[in-house]
Amino acid sequence: MGMATLGTIALSQIKPVSAFAMSLEGEALFALEALPYDFKALEPHIDALTMEIHHDRHHKAYVDNLNKLCAKEGIQEKSLEVLLSKIGSYSAGVKNNAGGHYNHSLFWKMMKANGGGLPTGFVNDAVNASFGTFDQFKAKFIETSKGRFGSGWTWLVAKDGKLSIGSTANQENPLMDVCELKGTPILCLDVWEHAYYLKYQNKRADYIDAWFNTINWDTVSNQLKLAK
């Protein structure tokens, strides 16, 4: 798979995390999109080899497995979000792979070269209104990420005009009907070991701290607009 151009992408270029569906009968329902930046764009915080393996192998496996399971189980739903909203009606395999596809598709867009810093505008206002200060938000997000036992994700979600932080196991996400954490995903962090082990080994806390330097606040802003 080719690598996208190094650098950031404008908000207008950010495609909504959707089904990536193919319309012709008999073709795969879902497809893997290229990263919106080069594999090395997030260095030194996340190394190029981790990004390559994470995207081209792990994420690709979720997409391939999801397509196979949809064909096997006669699933024709082309909207990934709709599929997730009724995921309790499908097999565990569909749940795991549909979640893996959605979660990673959003995760890549949550990062950019020369990211991080502080949010501005209505994102900053929403963070302050819900957590008091950015530092308090960051501390809560880090605490939740470090506290996830085993594999999973940390989420900042919007619901009923308020932001909250929660965690899900494995590839579960807040759009799933079976998930206890509900809301529109605003920010997410992958805390599976494959997301950081090559560079950080078992030092998840170091990975989380470094990841804050990659956040693409334009994507966060876009997701928050979707929640309104």
N, C-alpha and C positions, 0 to 999 in steps of 0.2 A: 504494500500500500504506500502511495506517495505521501510526502509530508507537506503540510500546508505552509504558507509563507510565514516566516518569523515575524512576530510583532503582535499588536493588539488588533481587535476588530471593533468597528463602530457599533453602537447600539442598534442602528438600523439594519446591520448585517447579522445580528444574532437571531438565528432561527429558533422559533419556539420548540421546546423539547416535545416532540410529537411522535407519531407512529413511524415516520420515515417509510410509509407504506408504498408498495408497488401495486399498480392497479390491474395489471393484466392477470387473468386467471391462470393459476398454475405456477406463478412466480412467488418468490418469497414475500411474505407480508412485511417484513422488517429488514432494514439494512444498516450497516455500520457506516457512520459518517466519519470523514477524516477529522483529525484534531484541528482546531482553529489556529494552531501555532506549531512551530517546529518542536520536535521531541526535546531539544536542549533549551527551549525558551524559558523554562522555569528554574534553570540552574542559577545559583548553587543550592537552591532550596529543595528542589526535587530533580534528581539526576535523569539524564536522557535515557539510559538503559531501562530504568524503572518505568518511565513514561511509555517507551516502546513496547515493553512486555505487557504492561498494564492495558494499554489500548489495543494493540495488535493481537494479543493472545487472550487475555482474560475477557475483555469486553467483547471481542469477536466470538469467543466461545459462547457467551450468553446469547448473542444474536443468532448464531447458527443453531444452537440447541432450542431456542424459542421457536424458530421457523420449523424445525423438525417436529417439535411437539404440537404446534398448531396444525400441521398437516396430518399428523397421526391422530389427533383428537378432533379433527374436523372444525377447528376454530377459524372463523373467517373475519373476525373483528380486526379492522385495519387501524383503529385508533388505540394507541398504547394507553392513553389515559382512561379511555372507556374500559379497556380490558382490565386495568388495575382497579377500577371502581367496583368491579364485580369478580375480583380474583378469587374470592372464597368459593365460587362455583366451579373452579377449575382445579386441576391436579397441582400437587406440591411442586412438580417440575416446572409447570407453566408459571406458577407464582415466583419461584426462585429466579428463573431466567428473564421473565418480563420485568421483575424488579431490578435485576442486574443491568438490563439494557437501559431502563429509564434512569436509574441512579447514576450510572456512569455518563450517560449522555448529558445530564445536567452538570455533573461534577466537572467535566472538561471545560465547560463554559463558565464555571465559577472561578477559573484561574486565568492569568495572563502574565506575559513578561512584564517586569517592572510594576507588578501589582502591589497590593497591600495598602498601607497607610490608613487614613481615617475616612469613613463614609462622609458624604456631604448631603446637603439638601434634605429632602423629605425622608431619605433613609436614615440620616443622622437624627432627625427629629423623632422618627419612629423608634429607633434604638434607645434614645434618651427617655422617651415616654414610657417605654416598657421595662427598662433596666436601670434607669437613673443616669448612668454614664456609659461611655463606650468601654472604659476599663472594667466596669462591673459586668457588662455584657461579655467581654472577652474572657474574664475570669470564669463566668458560668459556662461558657461554651467549652473552654479548656477542661474544666472540671468534669463536665458531662462526657467529653471525648475520652478522657483518661479513665473514666469510670465504666465505660462499656466493656463488659467481660467478654472476651473472645472477639469474634468478627462482627462488624456492623457499621452503622453510620450515625453521625450526629447531624441534627437538623435545626435550623431556625425556621419556624413556620409562622404564618400569619393566619389568624382566625378571629372573627368578630372584632376586627379593628385593633387587635393587640398581637404583639410578637411573643413567642415563647420558644424555649429550647428543649429538645428532647432527643432521645436516642432509640434506634431500632436495631434489632438483631439481623444478622446475615444480609439479605437483600430486600427486606421489608421497607416500605416507605409510607409517608402520610397520605398518599392518594388511595391506598388499598382499603377496601371495605373491612378487612379483618385487622387492620392496624389500630392499636389503642391511641397512638398519636395522630391527630387529625389537623388538617390545615393546608394552606398552599405553601409548598416548599420555597423558601426565600434564599437559603444558603445551606450547603451540605458539605460534609467532610467524610471521606472514606477512611475508616480506621481498620480495615482489613490489613493483615500483615503484609500482603503482597503490594500494598500501596507505598510501603516505606522501608521494608526490611533490607533491601540491598544497601541502602545508604545509612540507615539508622539502626539496623538490627532490632533489638528489643526495646529501643529507647523511643517509645511512642510519644512521650512528652516533648522530646526534641523535634520530632517530625511535626507535631501540632504547632509548636512555636514557629517553626520555619514556614509552615503552610500559610500562616497569617500574612506573610510577605508576598503571597501570590494572588490574593483575593482580587477578583475583578468586580469592583463595586458597581460597574455599569450593568452587569448581569443581575446582581442583587437588586438594583433599582428596577430593572425590567420585570423581575419576578414579583416585586412588591406592587408594581402597577397592575399586574395580572390579578392580584389578590383583591384589588379595590373594586 
